[in-house]
Amino acid sequence: MSEIPVDPISTLMARARAAQHVANGYDQLRIDDLVAAVGWAIIEPARNRELAELAVADTGIGDVDDKVRKNGRKTLGLLRDLSGAKSVGVIAEDSVRGIIEIARPVGVVCAITPSTNPGATPANKIINAVKGRNAVIVAPSPKGWRTADRLIGFIHAQFDRIGAPHDLVQLLPTPVSKQSTAELMRRCDLVVATGSQANVRAAYASGTPAFGVGAGNVAGIVDETADAEAAAERVLRSKTFDNATSCSSENSLVLVAAVRDKMLAALKARGAVLLNDTQKDLLQRLMWPQGKLSAAVTGKSARVIADTAGFAEIAAGSPRILMVNEDGYGPDHPFSGEKLCPVLTIYTADDFEDATRIVGRIYAWQGAGHSIGLHSAIPERALRLGLDLPVSRVILNQAHCIAAGGSFDNGLPFSLSMGCGTWGGNNFSDNMNYRHYLNITRISRPIAENVPSERQIFGAYFDRYGKS
């Protein structure tokens, strides 16, 4: 007789494995019903708003209306991406190469989720996981636990409608601790970690295969050909969304000198305020009182930050973002790093080449591998940035934080987990999607032999350098 597990993690894992065994027998139609059930659990308007309000109330981070939009838009976009996608059985055949691909589950997924998105990020990971016939156990941040618990309660109610086992989606019990999260990571089959770099490093050190995200610290370039009014509108839309809690929100804006005055005027016309040097120093003390970003500003509005910093006159004007000038990089210049609030650092460049060099210096300090924004009438410059800078995405003439994670008007996959490649310490550079939650079995059939001649392989080399 097998021993009954008694500790909470063993119990969670045993139940998850039993439920995953059931899901392993589902066909594609049944799996797509699961996906739709999870999606509807968070998209339904009343539930969506309840989750958004709970998230802001418990974490003190972000904006309720923006979280409602994020929960809805990101989930709807993901469901669009998954519509018609094969994730059960044979998913691809290549008769020329004699290869058949079969989708297989990874098993039990441990989903590490942050306090910045305690509703949207778990939903995104759960949908991708169940699309691959996996079970998933969510390990939320302590402040986001109640939101994740409510979300999973909504999901279970939808599972009841379709007769699916609750244990396909479970939650690490409260109080969530580093120890319980580490034990869950150790026992599951795949870890997907979004949030702090400490969480990502812990996932990589768990001994379990893991996907983790890189650090955010996005920079944007506005060159001399840009439409300043359109660029300012995009930047403000991006930088103010959910109080700039997204890793894809701009933290620095590099303005080519020829467009600087026009761009700053356009930003100011939309509610941005450029602080003077004295105000910058005061804000720096508030934001990094002991060298670490303070919770007093994280996810707060520009008005609240200005009020907390003692800028009563600025706060009275309800600013949308606060801006500071900067010309340095690294730990002695904290405004060159990620801020997780509507504070935007302004750099000035002589020309586009100089702007590229400035971004390179910023990313040498923080943010390498994530992405860069470009506002320009010369689209070829986006290609140059992609060739020259350590970035996984170049976002051209779009609101960066909305575009980088997939949007209805670009071709990137909808995701809340952004791979940053080896530049950012990650093993992938994609927007994480359902294929990352699959094992792929490949059947190889014999095909007509294709052995190249020496000339086919070495001909061009010999022509250039001779044969010796």
Residue, then its C-alpha position, 0 to 999 in steps of 0.5 A: m500500500s502506497e504511503i499517503p502524502v502528508d505535507p502540503i506540497s506532496t498533497l498538491m503534487a499528488r493531486a496535480r499529477a492525478a488531474q494531469h493524468v486525466a487531462n492527458g486523455y483529452d482530445q483537442l476539442r476538450i482541451d480548447d474547452l478548458v482554455a475557454a473556461v479559464g479565459w471566461a473566468i477572468i474576462e467576464p466583466a464583473r469578475n474582471r473588475e473584482l479581481a482588478e479591485l482586489a489586486v490594487a487593494d491588496t498590493g497597493i500597486g497599479d490602477v484598477d481601470d488599467k488592470v481591468r483593461k489588461n486582464g481583458r485585453k491580454t487574455l482575449g489576445l492570448l485566446r485569439d493566438l491559441s484559436g485553432a492552434k494544435s496542442v494534442g497529438v500530431i501537430a505538424e507533418d513535413s513530408v519532404r523531411g519525413i518528420i512528424e511532430i507530436a505534442r506531449p505535456v510537460g506535466v506539472v507546471c509551477a507558475i511563479t507570479p508577481s504582485t504587479n499582475p496578480g490576476a493577468t499573469p496567473a491567467n496567462k500561464i494557466i491558459n498556456a499550461v492547460k492548452g498543453r494538457n498540463a496541470v499547474i500550481v500557482a505560487p503567487s507573491p504574498k500580496g497577490w495571494r488573495t487575487a490568485d485565490r479568487l481567480i482560481g475559484f472562478i476557474h474552478a466554477q467554470f471547470d464545474r460547468i464542463g466537468a473538468p477536475h479542479d486539481l488541474v489548477q491549484l494554488l500554493p497555500t498561504p502563507v506563501s514563503k520562499q521555502s514552500t515556493a522553493e520546494l514546489m519548484r523542486r518537485c514540479d516538472l517545469v518552472v515558469a518564473t515572472g517577477s523579480q530577478a531573485n525569483v528567476r535566479a531561484a527558479y534556475a537554481s531549483g534543479t527543475p527545467a525553468f523559464g525565467v524573464g530578464a530585468g526590465n529597463v526599457a529605453g526609447i529613442v525619438d529621432e529627428t524625423a519623428d512626429a513629436e505629437a504622435a510619439a508623445e501620445r504613445v509614450l504617455r499612453s505607455k508610461t502611464f498604463d497601470n502606473a508603469t508597473s509593466c516591465s515593458s514601460e519606458n524608463s528612459l527616453v533618449l531624444v535626439a537634440a534636433v527634436r528635444d524641445k518639440m518632444l518635451a513640449a508635446l509631453k508637457a502638453r499632455g501632463a508630463v512635468l520636467l523636474n529641476d535639479t533640486q526636485k530631482d535630488l529630493l525625488q531620488r532620496l524618496m525613491w531610493p532611500q537606502g539604495k533600493l527602490s522604495a515601495a512608497v513609489t512602486g506602482k503609484s501615480a505621478r500625483v501621489i509620488a509628487d505629493t509624497a516628495g513634497f511637490a505640492e504645487i506639482a501634485a495639485g496639477s495632477p501630473r501624468i508623469l514626472m521627468v528628470n534629465e540625466d547624463g550618467y549610467g549605473p548605480d551612482h545614477p539610479f534614474s538610469g535604472e528601472k523605476l516601476c512608476p510614472v517617472l521617466t528619465i530624459y537623455t539628450a543625444d547629438d544624433f541617432e548614432d549617439a542615441t544608440r550609444i546611450v542606450g547601449r550604456i544604459y543596457a550595459w547597466q540594466g535591461a539588456g535583452h528586453s526591448i527598445g522603442l523607436h519613434s522615427a520616420i525611417p523604419e530602416r533604423a529599427l533594423r539597425l537597432g536590432l542588429d546593433l543592440p542587445v535586445s529581443r524586440v524593437i518596437l517601432n512607432q507604437a506604445h511600447c508597454i502595450a505593444a511589446g507583450g503582443s497587441f491586436d495591431n502587431g504580430l507579437p504573441f500576447s504574453l506577460s512573460m518576456g524572454c530576454g535571451t542570454w543578454g538578460g540571463n534567459n534561455f529564450s528570447d521569445n514572448m512566452n507562449y503555449r509551445h514553451y509548455l510542450n514537449i515535442t516528440r518527433i517521428s523520423r521516416p526514411i527519405a531519399e538520400n541527399v549527400p552533398s558533393e564536396r563542390q556543393i559544400f566547399g565550392a565558394y570557399f575554395d573559389r575565394y581562398g583556393k584549395s589546399 
